[in-house]
């Protein structure tokens, strides 16, 4: 066969172009491949994506333009610049909504508070804020948390300690927060935290959905949409997970309706919503879809973020004995003398005095934020305070994981675990602006449940460190997973021993 004239010349020209392009970029952080952009280089390091983002942002001074394939809109400006964060999250909030693409990626969340914008979001926030700040609900939450710790958490830890077996504390915390969240959202205790460690389909479905959502961030939209249409890969898992989530939530709603018709009423959120104890904004319909979306969004907020925080907190404290000692000294100082040297479960009000414990959680959240990244997209072209131009075809990604480790933000000891950085000379918690400490979001979308989360975390933290010693399993590898929630890839394997007879 005779090849057409110029074929070899074309191949030679293409080869030279690619070779010179790579040679020119031999010191580049991510190769910008012809046609494909930086996507192949990013995909190669996706197994440690959070650490890679941190490295890139440190080397580029805090802002980096990722160029996607030329034929799809995947360009992304990654930043940890506090001035840009403040501009996007606060001062020019209206130009940076979650947007349609965000809703597509997180479609399993429906029209809940995390997925909505504008009036729909304001309505959700108004309803949720009123529920969480209701005094009756807060008393219910405090009582329920104390009961769960006394009844189930101590039972499980005493059991594994008596057997001398290794336990995955990440799994324990996920079960604990799943139970407590389900209780304060729906009023029902699913009893996942028990000595038999029973299988929890809802929790597994959440994990699989979150992994699939992460994949949608790093592959072209057309690819994951094709997978969804053909029904394979992570999209197949997501479809199954979605069905499980819907089935479980539908069962909870039906059960609540029956209880209410039988005159059984409690202080949980679902009861308030279904009985009209909470007023709705214009346009809200109290239908099953609204209830489903609200429950799912609150379950993710309560289970995932809190259990992730507790897991990293425990590991950091156990691997820093001087911090553990200070926490125990502070705890002992608030215990009545007659109760020293005895097992006990702490109440929410008692933990208000634990400044160092609060600081330790802040430090753990700085280094290991439960949501390691988030993204926005402008409605119209804009210029950020850092001088970078952005447009509607470009995402803006905040790396919360990287932000907590930047020397330009936190100083030369930014990668060190130092709870003391959060304590003032007057022994109070130091306030850090939210555009610097973004774990609870910033601006109008600042987390409504921040105080609830700290109360629950400190109650758990005080209880476990007063009552137990934890020893890391030798050789166990601790590393972040690849998901939209920052869990440990291999769990947190420890041995537990009681501190008191």
DRENDO-631591 format. One record per atom (N, C-alpha, C): x, y, z; residue in three letters. Coordinates in pm, whole numbers, plus 50000, padded with zeros to 5 digits. Example, Ala and Ser with C-alpha at 12.3 -4.5 7.8 and 13.67 -1.06 7.14 Angstrom:
<recs>
513194943150780ALA
512304955050780ALA
513204967050780ALA
512854977550708SER
513674989450714SER
512905000350787SER
</recs>
This chain:
<recs>
500854988150000UNK
500005000050000UNK
500885012450000UNK
500555022049917UNK
501315034449910UNK
500665044750000UNK
501455049650095UNK
500945059750187UNK
500905073350119UNK
499915081450148UNK
499815094650082UNK
501015103250115UNK
501325111950018UNK
502465121050034UNK
502235129950155UNK
503255131450235UNK
503175140150351UNK
502825132950479UNK
502475119850472UNK
502085112650592UNK
503235112050692UNK
504415108050643UNK
505575107050733UNK
505965120850786UNK
505845131050700UNK
506145144650744UNK
505215148850859UNK
503935144850846UNK
502955148150950UNK
503295141151081UNK
503635128351073UNK
504015120751193UNK
505245126851257UNK
506255130351174UNK
507495136051224UNK
507215149451292UNK
506355157551232UNK
506035170651290UNK
505335168951424UNK
504395159551431UNK
503665157151556UNK
504615152251665UNK
505535143051626UNK
506495137751723UNK
507395148751775UNK
507865157151686UNK
508735168251727UNK
507995177951819UNK
506725180551784UNK
505945189951865UNK
505785184652008UNK
505435171952019UNK
505245166052152UNK
506565165652228UNK
507655161852159UNK
508955160952224UNK
509415174552276UNK
509305184852190UNK
509715198252232UNK
508825203452345UNK
507525200052338UNK
506605204352443UNK
507005198452577UNK
507325185452576UNK
507735178852701UNK
509085183952749UNK
509995186552655UNK
511315191652692UNK
511195205352757UNK
510305213652699UNK
510115227052753UNK
509545226652894UNK
508775215952923UNK
508105214853053UNK
508795204953146UNK
510065201953122UNK
510715191453200UNK
510755194553349UNK
510615207453386UNK
510585211053527UNK
509185214853573UNK
508185212353489UNK
506815216253523UNK
506275207553636UNK
505395213253717UNK
504785205853826UNK
503855195053771UNK
503025198853673UNK
502185189253601UNK
502405191553451UNK
502725181253376UNK
502885182753232UNK
501575187053168UNK
501665196553079UNK
500515201053001UNK
500595194352864UNK
499965182552851UNK
500075174652728UNK
499275181252615UNK
499775180052494UNK
498995184952379UNK
497625178252376UNK
496595186052357UNK
495195181652348UNK
494625177152482UNK
495385169252558UNK
494865163252681UNK
495075171852804UNK
495865182552791UNK
496105191152905UNK
496855184053017UNK
496515187153140UNK
497205181553256UNK
496495169353315UNK
495415165153251UNK
494615154153306UNK
495415141253324UNK
496245136953225UNK
497015124553246UNK
497965125553366UNK
498595137153384UNK
499515138853497UNK
498765138453629UNK
497575144253633UNK
496765144053754UNK
496295129953785UNK
495835122853682UNK
495315109253702UNK
496385099953757UNK
497645102253719UNK
498735093653765UNK
498925094753916UNK
498595106253973UNK
498795107954117UNK
497505108454196UNK
496405103054139UNK
495105104354204UNK
495035096554335UNK
495875086354353UNK
495875078454475UNK
496275086354598UNK
496995097254578UNK
497365106154690UNK
497045120554650UNK
495815122454606UNK
495415135154547UNK
495495146754645UNK
495155144454771UNK
495165155554868UNK
496595160454894UNK
497525150854913UNK
498915154354935UNK
499505161154811UNK
499095156154692UNK
499625161954568UNK
499155176354551UNK
497905178954583UNK
497395192654576UNK
498185201854669UNK
498455196854789UNK
499235204754885UNK
500605208154828UNK
501295198254771UNK
502635200354715UNK
502605210654602UNK
501625209354514UNK
501535218454399UNK
501265232754445UNK
500345234354537UNK
499995247654584UNK
501135254154663UNK
501895246054735UNK
503055251554806UNK
504105256454706UNK
504335248554602UNK
505365252054504UNK
504965264054418UNK
503665266454405UNK
503205277254317UNK
502755289654393UNK
503015289954524UNK
502685301754602UNK
501235302654643UNK
500475291754629UNK
499105291454679UNK
498015291454575UNK
498375293354447UNK
497375293254340UNK
497945286354218UNK
497115277754155UNK
497605270054042UNK
496475268153941UNK
496765270853814UNK
495775268853708UNK
495955255053646UNK
494965246553669UNK
494965233253608UNK
494265234153473UNK
494945229453369UNK
494395229753233UNK
493915215953193UNK
492635214853165UNK
492065202153123UNK
492185200252974UNK
491675189152921UNK
491675186852776UNK
490985198252702UNK
491495201652585UNK
491025213652516UNK
489565212452472UNK
489075200152454UNK
487735198252397UNK
486625197452502UNK
486955198452630UNK
485935198552735UNK
486295209252837UNK
485305213652912UNK
485525224253011UNK
485975218053143UNK
487305216153158UNK
487825210853283UNK
488895219753344UNK
489075231853290UNK
490055240853349UNK
489625244353492UNK
490575244953582UNK
490265247153722UNK
491365255453788UNK
490955265553862UNK
491915273553939UNK
491895268354082UNK
492995262154124UNK
493115257254262UNK
493785268054346UNK
493225270854463UNK
493775281454545UNK
493605278754694UNK
494545284154772UNK
494415284454917UNK
494625298854967UNK
494545308354876UNK
494755322454909UNK
493575327454993UNK
493795331355120UNK
492695335855205UNK
491905347755148UNK
492585356655076UNK
491875368155019UNK
490905363654910UNK
491305353654831UNK
490415348154730UNK
489245340754795UNK
489535333154901UNK
488485325854972UNK
487445335555027UNK
487905346355089UNK
486975356355145UNK
486135362755035UNK
486765365854924UNK
486065372254813UNK
484975363154759UNK
485295350454740UNK
484345340954680UNK
483245336954779UNK
483615334554904UNK
482665329355002UNK
481865340355072UNK
482365352655070UNK
481705363155148UNK
481395375655066UNK
482425383355030UNK
482185396654975UNK
481535396454837UNK
481765386254756UNK
481105385254626UNK
480375371954614UNK
479715368254722UNK
479065355254737UNK
478095352054623UNK
477305361954580UNK
476245359454482UNK
476775355454345UNK
478025358954314UNK
478585355154184UNK
479175341054185UNK
479195334554302UNK
479835321354311UNK
478905311254381UNK
477785307754317UNK
476905297654375UNK
477485283554357UNK
476805273654410UNK
477205259754385UNK
477115256954235UNK
476015261054173UNK
475895260054029UNK
475335246753979UNK
474985246553850UNK
474355234753790UNK
475295222753785UNK
476575225253756UNK
477505214053747UNK
477705207453883UNK
477745215453989UNK
477845209854124UNK
476645200954152UNK
475435205754117UNK
474235197854141UNK
474235184954060UNK
474815185453940UNK
474925173153860UNK
475835163053928UNK
476985167853976UNK
477945158854038UNK
477375152954167UNK
476675161054245UNK
476125156754373UNK
474615153754363UNK
474185148654248UNK
472745146954224UNK
472055137954326UNK
472795128854388UNK
472185119954487UNK
471635127754607UNK
472155139854632UNK
471705147954745UNK
470385154954718UNK
469905154254593UNK
468635160554561UNK
468695175654574UNK
467645181454630UNK
467565196054647UNK
467815200054792UNK
468655192454863UNK
468945195455002UNK
469825207755018UNK
470145211055142UNK
470845223455173UNK
472245224055111UNK
472925212655096UNK
474275212855040UNK
474275214954889UNK
473145211854826UNK
473085211654680UNK
472355223554621UNK
471755231754705UNK
470845242154656UNK
471505255954659UNK
470895265054584UNK
471355278954576UNK
470165288354595UNK
470495301054618UNK
469535311854617UNK
468355309354713UNK
467115311554666UNK
465955310954756UNK
465745297054815UNK
465975286754735UNK
465805273154787UNK
466795270654900UNK
468045274854882UNK
469065273254987UNK
468695281555111UNK
468255293855090UNK
467895302355204UNK
466755296055284UNK
465795290155214UNK
464695283555283UNK
465165271755365UNK
466015263255306UNK
466585251855379UNK
467355256555501UNK
468155266955483UNK
468985271655593UNK
468125277255707UNK
467065284355672UNK
466175289955772UNK
465545278755855UNK
465045268555787UNK
464395257355855UNK
465395249955943UNK
466565246555887UNK
467555238755960UNK
468105246556080UNK
468345259356059UNK
468865267756167UNK
467875268356284UNK
466605269956252UNK
465585270556358UNK
465505257356434UNK
465655246256363UNK
465605233256428UNK
466795231056520UNK
467985233756470UNK
469195230956546UNK
469315240156668UNK
468855252456656UNK
468975261956766UNK
467785261756862UNK
466875252456840UNK
465745250856931UNK
466245244857063UNK
465885251157175UNK
466385246757305UNK
465955232557339UNK
464735229057304UNK
464255215457331UNK
465075205157253UNK
465375208657127UNK
466175199557047UNK
467575198157104UNK
468185208957148UNK
469545208357202UNK
469585199957331UNK
468545201357413UNK
468485192857534UNK
468325178257495UNK
467505175657395UNK
467305162157345UNK
468615156357292UNK
469345164357216UNK
470635160057160UNK
471635156857270UNK
471745165557370UNK
472705163357480UNK
472365150657557UNK
471095148757588UNK
470655136957663UNK
470905124257582UNK
470575124657454UNK
470735113057368UNK
472205109257350UNK
473085119157335UNK
474525116457321UNK
475075109857446UNK
474725115257563UNK
475195109457689UNK
474725095057704UNK
473475092457672UNK
472935078857681UNK
473645069357587UNK
473925074057466UNK
474595065457367UNK
476025061957412UNK
476715071657472UNK
478075068957520UNK
478045059157637UNK
477125061357730UNK
477055052857850UNK
476575038857817UNK
475615037957727UNK
474975025157699UNK
475745016757598UNK
476275023157493UNK
476825015457381UNK
478325017057360UNK
478825029557359UNK
480255031257331UNK
481115024557437UNK
480815026857564UNK
481605020657670UNK
481445005357668UNK
480265000557633UNK
480034986157624UNK
480934979957517UNK
480984986357401UNK
481814981157290UNK
483294981657326UNK
483764992957381UNK
485184994057414UNK
485584984857529UNK
484704983057626UNK
484974973457734UNK
485044959257679UNK
484194956357583UNK
484154942857523UNK
485454939857448UNK
485894948957359UNK
487104946357281UNK
488324946257372UNK
488274954257480UNK
489384954357575UNK
489474940957648UNK
488334935657689UNK
488324922857763UNK
488774911257674UNK
488494912157546UNK
488894901557452UNK
490324903357403UNK
490894915157424UNK
492254917757379UNK
492394918257228UNK
491304921557158UNK
491334921557012UNK
491604935556958UNK
492044935956834UNK
492254948656765UNK
490894953856718UNK
490684966856730UNK
489444972956685UNK
489754984656593UNK
488914986456493UNK
489044997956402UNK
488215009256460UNK
488865019256519UNK
488145030156582UNK
487445039156480UNK
487915039156357UNK
487185046656255UNK
485805040456235UNK
485735027356231UNK
484465020356219UNK
483585023056341UNK
484185022856459UNK
483435025556583UNK
482825039556578UNK
483625049456539UNK
483135063256535UNK
482045064956428UNK
482195058256315UNK
481165059056211UNK
479835053356262UNK
479925042256334UNK
478715036156389UNK
478105045156496UNK
478945050856580UNK
478455059756685UNK
477745071756625UNK
478385078556530UNK
477785090756475UNK
476595087556384UNK
476595075756323UNK
475415071656245UNK
474225070056338UNK
474425063356450UNK
473345061556546UNK
472845074856602UNK
473775083356648UNK
473355095956709UNK
472685105156608UNK
473225105656485UNK
472615114156383UNK
471225109256348UNK
471085096056332UNK
469775090356301UNK
468785093456413UNK
469265093256537UNK
468395095956651UNK
467925110456655UNK
468845119956634UNK
468385133756643UNK
467715138656516UNK
467935131756402UNK
467235135656280UNK
465865128956271UNK
465795115956304UNK
464545108456285UNK
463895103656414UNK
464675103656524UNK
464135098756650UNK
464345084056675UNK
464965076856579UNK
465155062456592UNK
466625058956608UNK
466885049356694UNK
468245044256715UNK
468405031356637UNK
469205031356528UNK
469365019156448UNK
470225008556517UNK
470915012356625UNK
471685002656702UNK
472874996756627UNK
473545005056547UNK
474715000056471UNK
475934998256559UNK
476015006256667UNK
477155005056758UNK
476834994456862UNK
477294982356834UNK
477044971056924UNK
478224961456914UNK
478304952257009UNK
479484943357014UNK
479534933556898UNK
478414931656828UNK
478434922456714UNK
478824929456583UNK
478964942856586UNK
479394950456467UNK
478624946156342UNK
477314947056351UNK
476474942156241UNK
476644950756116UNK
476324944556003UNK
476424951355874UNK
475384962555866UNK
475814974255812UNK
474924985955802UNK
474814990155655UNK
473784985655585UNK
473674988855441UNK
473655003855412UNK
473005011855498UNK
472915026255475UNK
474305032555479UNK
475115028855578UNK
476465034355588UNK
477325030255469UNK
477225017655430UNK
477985013055313UNK
477565020655188UNK
476255023055174UNK
475745030455058UNK
476295044655057UNK
476365051155174UNK
476935064655181UNK
478385064555136UNK
479175054855184UNK
480585054055147UNK
480755052354996UNK
479955043454938UNK
480075040954794UNK
479625052954712UNK
478585059754758UNK
478125071754688UNK
479205082654691UNK
479865084354805UNK
480885094654818UNK
482105091654732UNK
482475078954721UNK
483595075354633UNK
483265078154487UNK
482035075054447UNK
481625077654309UNK
481585092654280UNK
481125100454377UNK
481095114954359UNK
482505120554343UNK
483465115154418UNK
484845119754403UNK
485345116754261UNK
485045104754211UNK
485495100954076UNK
484965110853973UNK
483765115753993UNK
483195125453899UNK
483985138553894UNK
484785141053998UNK
485585153253999UNK
486855151953914UNK
487315139753890UNK
488635138053826UNK
488555131353689UNK
487365128053643UNK
487225122953506UNK
486285132253430UNK
486445133253299UNK
485565141953220UNK
484095138253238UNK
483235148453234UNK
481805146253255UNK
481245135953157UNK
481685136753031UNK
481185127452931UNK
481485112952965UNK
482625110553032UNK
483025096853067UNK
482105091153173UNK
481925098853285UNK
481085093253391UNK
479615092853351UNK
479185101753262UNK
477805101053214UNK
477605088853125UNK
478625085353047UNK
478565073152966UNK
478515060853056UNK
479335060953161UNK
479305049853257UNK
477915048653321UNK
477325059853352UNK
475985059653413UNK
474955053953316UNK
475055057853190UNK
474115053153089UNK
474275038153064UNK
475535033553059UNK
475795019353033UNK
475665010853160UNK
475755017453276UNK
475585010253402UNK
476765001853442UNK
477955007753450UNK
479115000253497UNK
480035009453577UNK
481045003253644UNK
482025010753721UNK
481415017253843UNK
481975028653882UNK
481505035854000UNK
480075040653986UNK
479655043253862UNK
478275047853841UNK
477275036753871UNK
477645024453847UNK
476785013153883UNK
476665012054035UNK
477805013954104UNK
477795013854251UNK
476925025154304UNK
477045036854243UNK
476265048254288UNK
474775045654271UNK
474385039554161UNK
472965036554137UNK
472425027254246UNK
473195016854279UNK
472775007554384UNK
472725014654519UNK
473735022854546UNK
473775030154673UNK
472585039554684UNK
472275046554576UNK
471155055954573UNK
469855048754608UNK
469655037054550UNK
468445029254577UNK
468365025254724UNK
469515021354782UNK
469535017654924UNK
469195029555011UNK
469805041054984UNK
469535053155062UNK
468055056855056UNK
467485056354935UNK
466065059654919UNK
465165050054994UNK
465485037054987UNK
464655026955053UNK
464665028855205UNK
465875031055262UNK
465985032455407UNK
465255045055453UNK
465465056155383UNK
464825068655424UNK
463315067955408UNK
462845061655300UNK
461395060055281UNK
460795052055397UNK
461525041755443UNK
461065033855556UNK
460985042155684UNK
461965050955704UNK
461965059555823UNK
460795069355821UNK
460525074955703UNK
459405084455691UNK
458075077255716UNK
457915065355659UNK
456675057655679UNK
456505053955826UNK
457585050155890UNK
457515046456031UNK
457135058456117UNK
457685070156083UNK
457365082156158UNK
455895085856142UNK
455385084556020UNK
453975087755997UNK
453065078756082UNK
453435065956090UNK
452635056656170UNK
452685060356318UNK
453895063456366UNK
454035067256507UNK
453215079756539UNK
453275089556448UNK
452525101956472UNK
451015099356472UNK
450575090456383UNK
449145087356380UNK
448715079856506UNK
449685072956570UNK
449405065856695UNK
449615074656818UNK
449975087456793UNK
450165096756904UNK
451525096456968UNK
452505089956904UNK
453875089256957UNK
454665101056902UNK
455095110156990UNK
455785122356947UNK
457095123857024UNK
458175127756953UNK
459465130257018UNK
460015143656971UNK
461235146957013UNK
461805160256985UNK
462725160456863UNK
462735149956784UNK
463655149256670UNK
463225158456557UNK
464135160456460UNK
463885169756351UNK
462735165356261UNK
462695152456230UNK
461655147556140UNK
460265149756198UNK
460125147556327UNK
458835150156393UNK
458445164756380UNK
459415173756404UNK
459135188156392UNK
458695191756251UNK
459375186056151UNK
459045189156012UNK
457665183755973UNK
457355171556017UNK
456115165155973UNK
454885169856049UNK
455085175456167UNK
453945180256245UNK
453735195256229UNK
454575201656147UNK
454405215856124UNK
454855224456240UNK
455685218756331UNK
456205226856441UNK
457195237256391UNK
457695235056268UNK
458655244356210UNK
458015251056088UNK
458075264356080UNK
457495271455966UNK
458375269755843UNK
457755270155727UNK
458465268355601UNK
458525281355523UNK
459575282855445UNK
459665294355358UNK
458715292455240UNK
458415303155171UNK
457545302355054UNK
458135292554953UNK
457275284354896UNK
457725275054792UNK
458075261354843UNK
458215259654975UNK
458515246455031UNK
457255237855034UNK
457385225654994UNK
456295216055004UNK
456725204955100UNK
455845201855192UNK
456175191555289UNK
455855177855230UNK
456515174755118UNK
456285161855055UNK
457435152355086UNK
457345139955039UNK
458355130055071UNK
459715133355012UNK
459735139954897UNK
461025143554838UNK
461755153854925UNK
461025163854974UNK
461635173655062UNK
462165166855188UNK
461375157955248UNK
461805150955368UNK
463005142055338UNK
462975135155225UNK
464085126255187UNK
465375134155171UNK
465325145155097UNK
466525153155072UNK
467055159255202UNK
466165163855287UNK
466575169855415UNK
467245159555503UNK
466635147755516UNK
467205137055600UNK
468575133055549UNK
468715130755418UNK
469985126055363UNK
471095136355384UNK
470805149055358UNK
471815159455377UNK
472255160455523UNK
471305159455615UNK
471645160255757UNK
472375147755805UNK
472045136155748UNK
472735123855785UNK
474205124455744UNK
474475129555626UNK
475855130855579UNK
476615140855667UNK
475955151955698UNK
476605162155782UNK
476925156655920UNK
476005149155977UNK
476195144156113UNK
477105132156124UNK
476935122456034UNK
477725110256044UNK
479155112255995UNK
479305117355875UNK
480605117155809UNK
481595127155867UNK
481185139555881UNK
482145149755924UNK
482595147356068UNK
481655143456154UNK
482015141556295UNK
482865129056315UNK
482525118156247UNK
483315105856264UNK
484715107456205UNK
484825114756093UNK
486155117556036UNK
486995125656135UNK
486395136056194UNK
487115144456290UNK
487575136556411UNK
486705127956465UNK
487055119956582UNK
488195110256550UNK
488175104556431UNK
489215094856392UNK
490595101356387UNK
490695112656316UNK
491995119456305UNK
492435125156440UNK
491485129956518UNK
491785135056652UNK
492405124056738UNK
491785112356740UNK
492295101356823UNK
493705097556782UNK
493935096156653UNK
495265092256604UNK
496315102756641UNK
495985115456620UNK
496945126156651UNK
497285126456800UNK
496305124756885UNK
496545125257029UNK
497365113157074UNK
496995101357025UNK
497715089057065UNK
499175089657020UNK
499445095756909UNK
500815096556857UNK
501565108756911UNK
500935116556997UNK
501575127957063UNK
501285127057214UNK
502045118857286UNK
501755116057428UNK
501655128557516UNK
502435139057487UNK
502365151157570UNK
501005157957557UNK
500385156957439UNK
499035162557421UNK
498025154157499UNK
498175141057491UNK
497285132057564UNK
497355134857714UNK
498555137057765UNK
498735139857908UNK
498035152857947UNK
498165163257865UNK
497525176057894UNK
496005174957891UNK
495495167357798UNK
494045165357791UNK
493535158657919UNK
494245148457964UNK
493815141258084UNK
493945150058210UNK
494965158258215UNK
495105167358328UNK
493945177258332UNK
493555182358217UNK
492455191758211UNK
491135184958248UNK
490945172758202UNK
489725165258235UNK
489645162758385UNK
490755158558444UNK
490775155658589UNK
490415167958672UNK
490785179758622UNK
490545192058697UNK
489065195558709UNK
488205190158620UNK
486785193558628UNK
485965182458694UNK
486625171458734UNK
485915160358797UNK
485875162458948UNK
484705161059012UNK
484645161959159UNK
485615152059224UNK
486205156159332UNK
487235147859397UNK
486725133859431UNK
485475132859467UNK
484915119859504UNK
484795110259385UNK
484875115659262UNK
484725107359142UNK
486045104859070UNK
487135110059121UNK
488435107859057UNK
488815093059063UNK
489475088458957UNK
489915074558954UNK
488805064658928UNK
487675069458873UNK
486545060658845UNK
486085062858701UNK
485495052458640UNK
484925054458506UNK
483775064358511UNK
483635072158406UNK
482495081358400UNK
482275085958256UNK
481045089658228UNK
480685095458099UNK
480405110258121UNK
480955118658034UNK
480825133058053UNK
479565138457985UNK
479015148758047UNK
477855155557991UNK
478315167757912UNK
477445172057822UNK
477805182957731UNK
478225195657807UNK
477495199357912UNK
477805211657985UNK
479195211258048UNK
479635199558093UNK
480945198458156UNK
482065201658060UNK
481885198157934UNK
482975199757837UNK
483205214357798UNK
482295223357835UNK
482495237557804UNK
483755243157870UNK
484185236657978UNK
485365241358052UNK
486675235957994UNK
486585226757898UNK
487785219857847UNK
488375227557730UNK
489145237857761UNK
489725246657658UNK
490775239357576UNK
491665231957643UNK
492735225157570UNK
492165214257479UNK
491135207357527UNK
490505197157443UNK
489875203557320UNK
489225214857337UNK
488645222157225UNK
489745226157126UNK
490855231057178UNK
491975235157093UNK
492535223257015UNK
492555211657078UNK
493075199757011UNK
492185195856893UNK
490885196956911UNK
489985194256798UNK
490165204456687UNK
490355217056721UNK
490615227356619UNK
491865223856539UNK
492895219456608UNK
494155216256541UNK
494015203956452UNK
493245194156499UNK
493005182256417UNK
492205185956292UNK
491235194856307UNK
490425199256193UNK
491245207556095UNK
492215215056146UNK
493095222956058UNK
493915213855967UNK
494485203356025UNK
495355194455948UNK
494575184155867UNK
493435179855919UNK
492655169455852UNK
491175173455847UNK
490845183255763UNK
489445187755752UNK
488575176555696UNK
487415174055754UNK
486555163055707UNK
486195164055559UNK
485955176355512UNK
485735178555369UNK
487005184855315UNK
487865177055246UNK
489205181955212UNK
489275192055099UNK
488195193255023UNK
488195203154915UNK
486745207054884UNK
486565218354823UNK
485255222254770UNK
485465231054649UNK
484445232154567UNK
484625240254446UNK
483425249154418UNK
483695259754344UNK
482695269554304UNK
482885272554156UNK
481905279754098UNK
482025284253960UNK
481345297753948UNK
481985307653887UNK
481385320853877UNK
480255321253774UNK
479255329553801UNK
478185331453703UNK
478675339953587UNK
479475349953619UNK
480005358753515UNK
481515360553539UNK
482265364553436UNK
483725366253452UNK
484055375653566UNK
485175372653632UNK
485545380453750UNK
487055380153765UNK
487575389253844UNK
488995389453878UNK
489115387954030UNK
489855378054073UNK
490025375654216UNK
491045385454274UNK
491035387354404UNK
492015396354467UNK
493455392554437UNK
493725379854412UNK
495085375654379UNK
495485379654237UNK
494515384854160UNK
494815389254023UNK
494435379153917UNK
493955367653955UNK
493615357253857UNK
492215359453800UNK
492105358153668UNK
490825359353600UNK
490115345853601UNK
488815346253624UNK
487995334053621UNK
486765336753537UNK
486205325953479UNK
485015327453397UNK
484085315553419UNK
482855315953367UNK
481875305353394UNK
482285291453346UNK
483255290553257UNK
483705277353209UNK
484815271453296UNK
485115278153406UNK
486235273953490UNK
485755271653633UNK
486175260353692UNK
485885258053833UNK
486975264653918UNK
486595267954041UNK
487565272754139UNK
487555262854253UNK
488685257154284UNK
488765246654386UNK
489585251454505UNK
488995250454624UNK
489725253054748UNK
490235239754801UNK
491525238954829UNK
492065227054895UNK
492165229955044UNK
491185225355120UNK
491205227555264UNK
492355219755328UNK
492645208055270UNK
493765199855319UNK
495075207455301UNK
495245213755185UNK
496465221355160UNK
496505234255241UNK
495365240755259UNK
495315253455329UNK
495835252355472UNK
495505241155538UNK
495945239255676UNK
497435236955690UNK
498125234955579UNK
499555231855584UNK
500435242555521UNK
499855253855484UNK
500615264255418UNK
501385272855518UNK
502695274055500UNK
503505282555587UNK
503095297155575UNK
502645301155457UNK
502245315055436UNK
500995318555517UNK
500235308355559UNK
499015310655636UNK
499225307955784UNK
499925297055817UNK
500015292555956UNK
501425293556015UNK
502385298255937UNK
503735299755990UNK
504625287855960UNK
505865288656004UNK
506855278355972UNK
506515264656032UNK
505715264556138UNK
505365251756201UNK
503995246856152UNK
503615250656031UNK
502285247755980UNK
501965232855972UNK
502975224555955UNK
502725210155943UNK
502815202856077UNK
503115210256184UNK
503205204256316UNK
501845204156385UNK
501645194156469UNK
500425192956547UNK
500635199956680UNK
500095212156693UNK
500315220356812UNK
499005226756857UNK
498255220256944UNK
497005226056993UNK
497205239657059UNK
498405242057112UNK
498665254757182UNK
498465266957093UNK
498575265256963UNK
498425276856873UNK
497005282656880UNK
496065274956935UNK
494675279256941UNK
494305285657075UNK
495255286757167UNK
494945291757300UNK
495605305257324UNK
494825314957372UNK
495345328357398UNK
496025328957535UNK
496645340257565UNK
497295342257695UNK
496285341857809UNK
495025344357779UNK
493975344057881UNK
493295330357891UNK
493935320357831UNK
493425306657832UNK
492025305757770UNK
491885312457658UNK
490645311657581UNK
490975307057440UNK
489965302057367UNK
490185297457231UNK
490435309557139UNK
491535308857066UNK
491865319656973UNK
490955319056851UNK
490395330356815UNK
489555330956695UNK
490435332156571UNK
490185323656474UNK
490855324856345UNK
489785327256240UNK
489995336656148UNK
488975339656048UNK
488665327455961UNK
487425326455919UNK
486985314655844UNK
487645313455707UNK
488125324555650UNK
488815323455522UNK
490235317855538UNK
490635315655664UNK
491915309255696UNK
491685295155751UNK
490655293855831UNK
490275280955891UNK
488895277455835UNK
488875269755726UNK
487675268055643UNK
486915255155674UNK
487265248255782UNK
486655235355809UNK
485145236155830UNK
484655247655874UNK
483215249355892UNK
482645259055791UNK
483305259855675UNK
482885268655567UNK
483025283255608UNK
482535292355525UNK
482715306655551UNK
481565314455490UNK
481415326755535UNK
480405335555479UNK
478995330755508UNK
478055333955420UNK
476655329955441UNK
476455314955455UNK
477385306955402UNK
477245292355411UNK
478005286355529UNK
478385294555625UNK
479045289355745UNK
478175278555809UNK
478815267855853UNK
478105256155906UNK
477195259756023UNK
475925256256011UNK
474955259056117UNK
475235250456239UNK
475735238256216UNK
475905228756325UNK
477275228856390UNK
478015239656374UNK
479375240156430UNK
479385237556580UNK
478535244556655UNK
478525243056800UNK
478065229056841UNK
477075223856769UNK
476605210156796UNK
477725200156774UNK
478485201956666UNK
479595192856636UNK
480655193256744UNK
481065205256785UNK
482085206456890UNK
481595200357021UNK
480345202557055UNK
479805196957180UNK
479865181757178UNK
479435175857066UNK
479455161257057UNK
480885155757056UNK
481765162156980UNK
483145157356973UNK
483845158157107UNK
483645169257180UNK
484305170757310UNK
483745160857413UNK
482455158157406UNK
481855148357497UNK
482455134557473UNK
482585130757346UNK
483205117857312UNK
484675117957350UNK
485395128557313UNK
486835129257342UNK
487145128357490UNK
486405135657572UNK
486625135257717UNK
486335121357773UNK
485275115157725UNK
484875101957776UNK
485895091257741UNK
486355090957617UNK
487275080057579UNK
488645081757643UNK
489145094057655UNK
490495095657712UNK
490495094957865UNK
489375097557928UNK
489305095558072UNK
489245080658106UNK
488565072858023UNK
488275058858058UNK
489225048557997UNK
489935052157889UNK
490685041857816UNK
492075046657772UNK
492955036757754UNK
494235038757685UNK
494125032557547UNK
494755038757450UNK
494735033757313UNK
496165031857264UNK
496425020357204UNK
497755017257151UNK
497645013757003UNK
498385020956921UNK
498375018256778UNK
498915004256749UNK
498294997256655UNK
498794984356611UNK
500094986456535UNK
501114978956572UNK
502434980656511UNK
502354977856360UNK
502924986856282UNK
502954985256137UNK
501724990056065UNK
500704994456140UNK
499484999256074UNK
499765012356000UNK
499345013055875UNK
499605024755790UNK
498425034355797UNK
498705046655831UNK
497675057155835UNK
497885066455716UNK
496865067355631UNK
496935075955513UNK
495525080255475UNK
495375092155416UNK
494045096655375UNK
493505088155261UNK
492185086655258UNK
491545079455147UNK
491325089055030UNK
490735083854925UNK
490415092054808UNK
488895092854798UNK
488355103354856UNK
486915105054858UNK
486615119654890UNK
485335122954891UNK
484965136754923UNK
484945138955074UNK
485015128155153UNK
485145128955298UNK
486505123055335UNK
487245130155419UNK
488625126255450UNK
488655115655561UNK
488535103255520UNK
488695092055612UNK
490095086155598UNK
490415076555687UNK
491675069155675UNK
491475057455581UNK
492415055955489UNK
492295045755385UNK
492195031655442UNK
492925028955550UNK
492955015455608UNK
492315015055747UNK
491535025155780UNK
490945025655914UNK
491975029556019UNK
491575029056146UNK
492465032356258UNK
492475020456353UNK
493465011656337UNK
493524999156414UNK
494295001356544UNK
493614998656656UNK
494235000656787UNK
493854989156881UNK
494574988656993UNK
494194980057105UNK
493744989357218UNK
492734984957292UNK
492134993157395UNK
492284986457531UNK
492644994257632UNK
492674989157769UNK
492014999357860UNK
491224994757960UNK
490585004058054UNK
491605010658145UNK
491375022858185UNK
492265029858278UNK
491905027258423UNK
490665023258447UNK
490205021258585UNK
489645007258602UNK
489755001558724UNK
489234988058748UNK
487714987658740UNK
</recs>
